[in-house]
């Protein structure tokens, strides 16, 4: 993330992250080389140990969102689809 913010490609991203860089997260703290991770609002001595922060998947959501139907509704849809296929 620090490399991206410091590069010309990060020009539009810089105004969204006005915080000062106080340190870098090492490779052991990332899932992969393309992961963009940062901690905002904490001093260096208050950063969570062992990467215990929340992963943000979208604005306002800290977990993967699921748009699945209620299981009972899924069963009715499946039965209806099978009935239509059998009837054809």
PyMOL commands that set and color helices and strands:
alter all, ss='L'
color gray80, all
select helices_A, chain A and resi 2-6+8-14+27-29+44-46+71-87
alter helices_A, ss='H'
color red, helices_A
deselect
rebuild
show_as cartoon
